[in-house]
Amino acid sequence: MKVAFYLENRAIPDVDLSRPSLGNPGCGGAEYMLSAIPSYLAAEEEKTGCRLLVLANHVDRLPGNVANRRVTDVLAAASKAKEEGCDVFVYRPRRHLEIELLELIERLRLPTVARFSITPTGPYLRALAESAHVKAVVCVGREQHDLAWDTPVWPKLTCITNGFDVDGFRLANPPAREPGLVVYLGALVPQKGFHLLARAWPRILRRHPEARLAVIGTGALYGTATLGPWGVAASEYEAQIAPHLAGPDGQPHPSVSFLGKLGLEKKEWLHRASVGVPNPSGQTENCPGSAVELQACGTAVVSVARYGLLDTVRHGETGLLGRTQGDLVDNICSLLDDPARAEALGQNGVAFVREAFDIGAINADWHDLFDRLVRGAPPRAYFLKPNLHRHSKGLILVNRFLQMTLGRVVAWPSVVSMKSCIAGLPVLKSMIALRSR
């Protein structure tokens, strides 16, 4: 069996992806994982007989144990996979419909796996469902899987989470934990929720004047951006966060340090932190690597009980997940109040990451998927997680059966798409805005 993965690394030519076991070197999680997964699988090639190929825009800094070829874009990657005689082609769908690619896959008769880093829009999901040669749709987290469970793509839906090498990532001689140090890890863009932590910080300082906030990330991680006066985020976004984090001179408050984009040197900060905060909004998170990395370093995590955080953090065991701005403040302060509890949660996090993101188990899931596709069998199916009270899953459970029946004859909507349409109505948008104040 021969499998090709397409890695779009056009925007990050200088990022060294050659040693994935050491962790994300400072790029988006999707790009990192599409270099890491084939490298992890290739390590078992002698045992499995599965040959791996990476098709990328830049090939100079990729893992040395995987064959690679340079391609210009995803269309060229699909054509190259066919030319190389690949049995399966794996790519990352963007949010909006890529009709030219799907048409090419059909013409090439190329068995394809769509691996979601984000969940595409409804029209894209329907097109994936209708494609004869898109054989499987892989979600990277169970929460993401559950929200897609009542979409037209349900017969092709499966879930394979991201693997993580704890021993490769952790420092051999980590620095001591620093009391009062809170570390945010993530891009400084609205969808990563840093503004929520910025708003909370003055309240945290009132309760813990000795607390310090170290911010790892930049507003330019996903491309170019016109940065604001502080040089940390796009001008409009920086204007949202600066009033909450500014000192008397208009510069960042002495308790706040913006560290910018860090590569593997971020590990020092993750080990030193008393509390780690990944995306406190939960938006766009399906398998947040920031939460996994913090826990792998033995750091307790505080964030929100939404989306992929529910898969990657165990509330009360490896961290604290809340629902409101007040919860964010209280949970951070409670761990600063009780360093022993924070340390215990952090140590639980190391064990949790070893268990939940074990590379060997994740490799087995990928090999099982490839074997099923070659045999013409459907991908492994999953039921909903037991937390039916989250994210309208009770409605999704009911709507799944309507999708399986009525959806065969009409374009039946998912619960997520119905909620999006309702939220777009002007009157309801005003009601939601009032409720959130």
N, C-alpha and C positions, 0 to 999 in steps of 0.2 A: 504494500500500500504506500502511496505517495501523497502527501498532503502539503498544500501551499497556503501560507498565511500572508495576507497583504498588510504591510505596515506603512501608513502614511506619515512619514517623518520629514516632509518637505520643509516645514516651518522650524525644525529643530536640527539643522545640519551639524551643529557643534556639540550636541548632547551625546555623551558616550554611553551607549546601551550595551556594551560588550560584556558586562558582568552583572547580569540581572540578579544573581543571588545576593549581591550586596545591597539591593534595594533600589528604589526609584532615584535616579541621579539628578532629578530636577526638571521633570517635564510632566505633561499630562498623564494621568493614570492609564488612559486607553493606549497611548503610544508605548508606555513602559510595558504593559502586559502583552502587547502584540509582539514584543521582542522576547519577553520572558517565557511565555507559554511554549513556543516552538523549541526554545533552548532546553527547558525542563523535559519536554517530550523526547528531544534528541538524545538526552542522556540515557534513555532506555531503549535506544534503537536496536541494539544487539538482541535484547530480550524480546521486543515486540515485532521487529521487522518493519516498523513504520518509518519511512524516510521523510524528513522534513525539509521544506524549502521556504525561505523568507523572501518575499518580493517587496522591495522598498525603494523609495525615492533616493535615499543615500545609503550606501552599503559599507562605508569605511569603518563604522564604529558599531558593528553588530556582533552578537555572540559568535565566537569562532567555531563552535561545534555544530553550526547549522549552515548548510549551503545557502547562498543568496544570489539574487539577480537584481539588477537595477531596472526599475520601470518608472515611467513618468507619472502615471496616475492609476486609478483603480480599473479603468477600462483596459489599459495596457497590462495590468496585473492579471486580469481574467484571461486575456488572450495568451499571456505567457504561461499561465498555469495549464491551459489546454495544450499548448505547444510542448510543454515539458512532460506531458502524459500524466498529470496529476489526477488522482481518483477523487479528491475533495479539494475545494477552494474555500478558504475561510476569510471573510472580510468584515469590516465594521460599518454598518449602515449609518448614514448621517440622519438627521432628524427628518428632513423633507425628502420626498420621493425622488429617487435616482432612476428614472424610467429608462434612460439610455443603457445603463448598466444591466438592468433586469432583462431588457431586450437582447443584449449581447449574450448574457448567460443562457438564454433560451436558444439562440442561434448556435452557440457553441455546444449545447447539450452538456453543460458543465455542472456536475453535482456540487452544490454550494451550501455553505453554512453561514448564516447571518448571525454574527456575535454582537449582541447589543452592549454598548457602553452607555448609551442613552436610549430611551425608548422612542422609536420613530412615531410620526404622526399617523392618524387613522388611515389616510389614503395609502401610505407606504405599507402599513401592516396588511391592508387588503391586497395590495399588489404582491407582497411576499406570500400571502396565502394562496393566491391564484397562480403563482409561478410553478411550473411543473418541475423545474430543476433546482429551486431553492428547497432543499430537503429538510432542513432543520433551522430553528430559530433558538439561539442560546441566550438565556438571561444570565446575568452575572450575580444575581441575588434572588432569594426567595420572595422578598417583597416586590421586586420588579416583576418577577414571574407572576405573582398573584394578581397584580394590577393589569396584566395582559391576558389573564386566564379566560376572559369573556370576549376577547377580540377575535376576528376572523382567522387569525393565525394559530388558534388553539391546537389543531391537530399536529402542528410541527413544533410546538413549544416544549422546551426543556430548560434545565438550569445547571450550569457548571460555574461555581464560584471561582475566585482568583486564588491561586496558590501563593504561599508565602514561606520563604526560607528564614525562619527565626534565627537560627544560629549564624547564618551568613550576614544577617542584618545587625544583630546586636554587637556592641563593642566588647572586645575581650576584657578590657579594663575600664568599665564605665565610670564616669565621674560621680561624685556624691550628689544625692538629691539636695536641691536648694529650697529651703522653706520659703513659701510665699511666691514662688515662680510659676506663673501661668503661661503656657505656650499655645499660641494659635498656629495651626498648620493648614495652609490652603491658599488658593489664589485670592487676591484682593479684587474680586468682582462680585456684583450683587448676588448672583446665584449661589455663592459660597457662604453667604450669611455673616461676614465679618462685622457688618454694621450693627448686628444685634449684640455682639460682644462689646463693640465700641459704646453703644448706648448703656450697656450694663456696667461698664468699667468704673464710672464715677461712684456708683452705688457700692461696688465692691471695695473701692478705696476707702469709703467712709467707714466700712466695717473692718477693713484690714489695711491701714495706712502704709504698712510695710510691703504690700503686694507689688509685684512687678509683672508686666506683660511683655513677652517677647513674641513678635509677629514674624513668622516665616512664610514668605510668599510675596507675590508682586501682582500688580494689575496688568502686567505685560506678558504673563505666562503663556496665554493662548494667542499671542500675536502682538502686533504693534498697537500702542495706545498713546494718546496725548496725555501725559501725566500731569497731575496738579502740582501746586507749589512744594509740597513735601516730597514729590517724586516717588510716591508709593502706589498710587492707583490712578485710574482715569479721572480727569478733572471733575466730572459730575459726581462720581462716586466718592472721591476724596472730600468733596464739599459736604457729603452726608456724614462722613465719619470724623472729620477734623473738629467740629464743635465739641464733641464728647471727649476727645483725647488731647486737646490743646492745653498748653500751659499758659501762664500770664503773658508770655511774649509771643503767643500765636504759633509757636513751634510745638512739636510733640511733648507732652507732659514728661517730666523726668522719670516717671514710673513706666514709660512705654518705650520700647526699642523696636524699630522696624529693621529687620535683618535682611530683607530682600529675598531674592531667589537663592536658595542654598541647595547644593548637591548633597553628596554623602556626608559633608561636614555637619549637616543638620542633626545627625545622630547624637552629637554631644549635647545639644539643647534638649532633645527628646528624653535623654536619660536624666538630665538635670532637673527637668520640670517636676513640680509637685502635682500639677493638674494640666492635662492636655485638652484643648478644645478644637475638635474638627467641626466644620460646618454647622453652626447652631440653628440654621434654618431647615436643614435636611433636604432642601431643594436640589434636584439633579443628582442626588446620591443614590447609587444602586449597590455599589460595593466599595464604600469610601476607603481608599488606601491610607488616608491620613489617620483614620481611627485604628486601623490595623497596625500601622507603624508605631503609633504611640503606645499601644498595649504591648507590642513586641519588646519595647524598651522598658516595660514594667511601670508605665505611667498610667494613673487613673484617668479616665476620660469623662468629661461632662459635655453633654450635647442635648439634642432634642429627640423625643421618641417618635420619629417619623422615618418612613422610607428605609433606605439602606442602613441607617444607624440601628434599626431594630434587628438586623442580621449580624452586624459587626460589633455590637457592644451588648453585654449582658447587664441589664439594669440591676443594681444592687450587688452585683458580683464582680464585674470588671470596671464599672463606672456608674454614673448617675444620668438618667435620661428624663428630662422634664417636658412640659408642654408650653409653658409661658415664659415671658421675659423674667418674671419674678422667680420662676423655678431655676432659670439659668444663674441668676445672682445667688439664690439660696444654696444651690448645689455646689457651686464653686466655693462659696464661703464655708460651707459645712466641711469640705475636705481640707481647706486651709486651717479651719479650727481644729481638725483632728488628723494630723499627719500620719498617725499609726493606721487609721482606717484607709487613708489614701494609699499608703504603702501596701496594705493588704489587697486592696482592689487592684493595684498595679501588678502585683505578683500573680494574682488570679488571671490577669490579662495575658501574661506570657503563656501560661498553660492553655488558656482558651484559644489563642492564635495557633499554637502548635496543633491543637485538636481540630479546630474548624477549618483551617486553611492548609492542611498537610499536603505537601506537593505530591507525594505518592498517591494519595487518594484522589486528588484532582486529576493527575495524569491518567489514572484508571478510568475516571469518568469520560475523559476525552477519547481514550482508546475504545471504550464501550460505544460511544457515539459513532466513531468512524466505522467500527465493525458493523453496527446496525445499518448504517447507510449503505455500505458495500453489499450487505445481504438483502437490501431492499426493505428492511424493517423500519418502523417508525422510531423516532427518538424516545428515550425514557420519559414517561409522563409523571407529573407530580400533582398531588392534590393541594388545596389551599393549606397554608399554615393554620394552626388552631386559633390564632388571634383574629377571629371574625369581626370583632368590634373595631378593628383598625381599618381605616381607609375604605370604608363602605364595602367590606368584603362580603357581608351578608347579602347585599344587593348583587355583588358580582357573582356569588354562588347561584342566585336565582337567574340572573341574566345569562349565565353560561348556557343554561338549557334552552333559553330563547335563541341564543346565537347558534346553537347546534341544530335547531329546527327551523325557525323563521329565517335565520341567517343563510340558509341554503338557497332561499328563493328571493330574498330582498337584502339590501345593504343594511343589516341590523347594527345599531351603534353599541359600543361598550359603555360601561358605567363611567369610565374616565372621560370619554368623549361627550357623554350627555352632561356631566358636571361642568366640563369646559364650556359647552354651549350655554348652559344656564348662567354660569358665572360671567359670561360675556354680555348678558342683558344689562342695560344701563341702570335700571331700578335696583336689580339685585347687586350690582357692583357697588352702588351707594350704600345699600344695607350692610354689605360685608365690610365696607370701609368704616361705617359707624360702629359696627360691632367690635372691630379690632382696636378702637381707640381706648 
